[in-house]
Amino acid sequence: MSRGRRKAIRCCFQAGSSEVGREVAARFAEGVFTPQHTLAGAQEFYRDLKVRMRKYKRPSEALKVMPGLNAIVGRTRKEAEELHQFLQSKIHPDVGLELLSNQLGGFDLSEYDLDGPLPDIPERQFALSDPQHHPLGARGRADNPANLPALRRSSGATHADRFAELYRR
């Protein structure tokens, strides 16, 4: 009995939410990983990709959108928060600023005093998410600490209840 050769099946994934990344995903990808910070932003991202796919005559079911999630788990909420704070303390300040900048669609934070107040961030930076509910948008700023280091420490807090709500939708 002779064994046939297995045919390799390749799968193309794309990660990110940039304009170029969206086009690549719409045209070629079978899956896309994306970190979205709000339900409204995630829904808009999904709709945007599905519309772009039409341009390439691809069926909408040909692309799966997978949300980025950084789960930090503990036996208790307190333990998870302590672990989160420990992990946050290991992020170099330059990397932390770049991560925040990426959340803001590339808003440059490098010129701001790390220990100073948060800068005024133009609403256009939240074009694909809901600025009222984005962690750095108008309402988010009201609830968040007023300086960059405190924001870096708090920006990844656990949201298990919110995630569960999003999952049920």
Residue pairs with C-beta under 8 A, 6 or more apart in sequence:
11 30
11 31
12 28
12 29
12 30
12 31
13 29
13 30
13 31
13 32
13 33
14 21
14 24
14 25
14 28
14 29
14 31
14 32
14 33
15 21
15 32
15 33
15 34
16 33
16 34
17 34
17 35
17 36
17 45
17 128
21 32
22 48
22 49
22 52
23 52
25 32
25 49
25 52
25 63
26 49
26 52
26 53
26 55
26 56
26 58
26 63
27 52
27 53
27 56
27 58
29 63
30 62
30 63
30 64
31 63
31 64
31 65
31 66
32 49
32 63
32 64
32 65
32 66
33 66
33 67
33 68
34 42
34 45
34 65
34 66
34 67
34 68
35 67
35 68
36 42
36 45
36 67
36 68
36 129
37 103
37 129
37 134
37 135
38 129
38 130
38 133
38 134
39 166
39 169
40 129
40 130
40 133
41 128
41 129
41 130
41 134
42 67
42 166
44 128
44 129
45 65
45 128
46 65
48 128
49 63
49 65
50 60
50 63
53 59
53 60
53 62
53 63
69 163
70 156
72 80
72 83
72 84
72 87
72 156
72 158
73 80
74 80
74 81
74 82
74 83
77 158
80 158
81 157
81 158
84 156
84 157
84 158
85 153
88 96
88 152
88 153
88 156
91 99
91 152
93 114
96 152
97 109
97 110
97 114
97 148
97 152
99 152
100 109
100 136
100 148
100 151
100 152
100 155
101 107
101 108
101 109
101 110
103 134
103 135
103 136
103 155
104 121
104 125
104 126
104 136
105 125
105 126
105 127
105 128
106 125
107 121
107 122
107 125
109 119
109 148
112 119
112 148
113 148
114 148
114 149
115 147
115 148
115 149
116 147
116 148
117 146
117 147
118 136
118 141
118 144
118 146
118 147
118 148
118 151
121 136
121 137
121 141
123 131
123 137
123 138
126 134
126 136
126 137
129 137
130 137
131 137
131 138
132 138
132 139
132 140
133 139
133 140
134 140
135 144
135 155
136 144
136 151
144 150
144 151
144 154
144 155
145 151
145 153
145 154
